[in-house]
Amino acid sequence: MATQVTNYQCPTCTAPLHFDGPSGKLVCDYCGGSYEVAEIEAMFAEANKKAAQTAQKAESEKNEDVPEGWGTEEGMKSYSCPSCGAELICDETTAATSCPYCGNTTVIPHQFTGTRRPDYVIPFKLEKDAAVAALKKHYKGKFLLPRAFMKEAHLDEVKGVYVPFWLFDTKATARVVFDATDESVRVSGDERIITSKHYKVTRGGTVEFERIPVDGSSKMPDAHMDSIEPFNYEEMKEFSMAYLPGFLADKYDQDEKTCAQRVHDRCRNSAVEIMKDQVTGYTSCIVADAKVSLEDQRVKYALLPVWLLSTKWKDKSYLFAMNGQTGKLVGDLPVDWTRFWLLLLGLTVGFWLLAGVIMQLTS
Amino acid sequence: MISLIIAIILAVMVCLMLKGQLRTAVIKKQADTYVEDRGIHVTEKEDRYLHTTVVRQKINRGKD
């Protein structure tokens, strides 16, 4: 039976293959075989093509027979696992997953055909163990983190996800006017004379930004995705589905036009700051007027590696994200408010006593 | 009284700094990391003098 998904199976023993970050190869945990990405890509090219065609055919048939809105129930899609025949229920943006019954790594090639095909991918470099270790390290050295959280919070889920990102090359043309002052102070007799020379300073020019990442998935929290930047683009590869087995992957559900606003806000702020850096030799410099026009010169689509870790404590979920390439981990932690107020009180008393001693010594 | 106010301000600053350690997921406002060395071209530079203001402050040489 024709299937819409591809299982990446070991050519030697047919067990599931997964991409191994440290070695950069696809490995089989059962027979120990390891294969180059290009080798597996060539091996599964035909299967992926057939799966994409089947999915396309199924979609067009559905469009003919089923009234609009009936094709997908509550944004879900179902596929049949080619290995065990189980039904895989996925989000409509899911592009790679694994079968919960037989454990086979599954890629849905249809999500990456035509204009939806990513240009680049940064393969996972760090393993799940590294993500768990980074989370434990993240808890350390934080005085206001409840001690009970460290002991009681348990890891609900750790998953490696290739998150869809748009990479924007944007050119900013800026003209910024500043109110600047050059201040000098001199003492004459019993007077302090402050002389301020006021200037109108203008700086204009262009700033070229390259590959600003912005996630194109509404499921991913923007603050987490922004905070795990930067990615090292030197390790970016041409997209291949052979990097996906063993991880989850999503197709974008927010196009580049939707995401452009976030990028433009960042470019505008930075362009003004960069022009401000060009103003030197003044005591103060305040932005009086800023005109910034932006032009997106190139937008590329890439899948970037992110480990998502979720913990639960006192019925509240805490989400952490780790850059699967650099290991940078972020995520908000709870505050021990009792400790906070006790510390505030203690420090206030301490500083007050210290100030009293200093004042007595100086008087 | 002044020493108490200073103590409260310092204590609040320390506590907020420690609380800030727990919040690491924030929306980025800048994109300067993505500017290449040769990506900045300044084409307009003008510094125009407007006027001068002079402020005279009496120095109180007695006790504060």
Interface residues (C-beta under 8 A of the other chain):
Chain A: H138 G141 K142 F143 L144 L145 R175 A180 V187 D190 E191 R192 I193 I194 T195 S196 K197 H198 Y199 K200 V201 T202 R203 G204 G205 T206 V207 E208 F209 E210 R211 I212 P221 D222 A223 H224 D226 S227 E229 P230 V263 D265 R266 C267 N269 S270 E273 I274 M275 Q278 A321 V330 G331 D332 L333 P334 V335 F340 L343 L344 L345 L347 T348 V349 G350 F351 W352 L354 A355 G356 M359
Chain B: S3 L4 I6 A7 I8 L10 A11 V12 V14 C15 L18 K19 Q21 L22 R23 T24 A25 V26 I27 K28 K29 Q30 A31 D32 T33 Y34 V35 E36 G39 I40 H41 V42 T43 E44 K45 E46 D47 R48 Y49 L50 H51 T52 T53 V54 V55 R56 Q57 K58 I59 R61
